[in-house]
Amino acid sequence: MDLKKLFNKAKKTVDDRGGADSLKADATELKDIATGRGSLGDKAKDAAAAVKDPGAPGGGEGRAAKPQRPEGDEQRPR
């Protein structure tokens, strides 16, 4: 196994994702998802979405909040 080749490939992957700071933000986001509330399936979906988008776009807040409806916009049965 060529360790130098492996190291260079890992370095390129980190650089492509935004560098070490972005990697740390991604790790924090994944930790927040793993320790947060929700089912295992929901956590897996959230983690997969987080990995696809490098750099923890939500400011490191972890799982994205569900969109809220404006007040008075509740759905009523017909």
C-alpha positions in Angstrom: 0.0 0.0 0.0 1.3 3.4 -1.0 0.8 5.6 2.1 1.9 8.8 0.4 -0.7 8.3 -2.4 -3.3 7.6 0.3 -2.3 10.7 2.2 -2.4 12.9 -0.9 -5.8 11.6 -1.8 -7.1 12.4 1.7 -5.6 15.8 1.6 -7.2 16.5 -1.8 -10.6 15.4 -0.5 -10.3 17.7 2.6 -9.2 20.6 0.4 -12.1 20.0 -2.0 -14.6 20.2 0.9 -13.3 23.5 2.1 -10.3 22.8 4.2 -9.7 21.8 7.9 -12.2 24.3 9.3 -15.0 23.1 7.1 -14.1 19.5 8.1 -14.4 20.5 11.8 -17.7 22.1 11.2 -19.0 19.0 9.4 -17.9 16.8 12.3 -19.6 19.1 14.8 -22.8 19.0 12.7 -22.7 15.2 12.4 -22.2 15.0 16.2 -25.2 17.2 16.8 -27.3 15.1 14.5 -26.2 11.9 16.2 -26.9 13.1 19.7 -30.1 15.0 18.9 -33.7 13.8 19.1 -35.4 11.7 16.4 -35.5 8.3 15.0 -32.5 6.5 13.7 -33.9 6.8 10.1 -34.3 10.5 10.5 -30.8 10.9 11.8 -29.4 8.9 8.9 -31.2 11.1 6.4 -30.1 14.3 8.1 -26.5 13.0 8.3 -26.5 12.0 4.6 -27.8 15.5 3.7 -25.1 17.1 5.9 -22.3 15.1 4.3 -23.4 16.2 0.8 -23.2 19.8 1.7 -19.7 20.6 3.2 -19.1 23.2 5.8 -22.1 23.1 8.1 -24.2 25.6 6.3 -26.6 26.1 9.3 -24.0 27.8 11.4 -23.3 24.6 13.2 -26.8 24.3 14.5 -27.1 20.7 13.6 -30.4 19.4 12.3 -32.4 21.8 10.2 -35.7 23.0 11.7 -38.9 22.3 10.0 -40.4 25.2 8.2 -43.0 27.1 10.3 -46.3 28.3 8.9 -47.3 31.9 9.3 -49.8 32.5 12.1 -53.4 32.1 11.1 -52.4 29.8 8.2 -53.5 26.5 9.8 -55.1 23.9 7.6 -58.6 23.2 8.6 -60.6 20.1 7.6 -63.2 20.8 5.0 
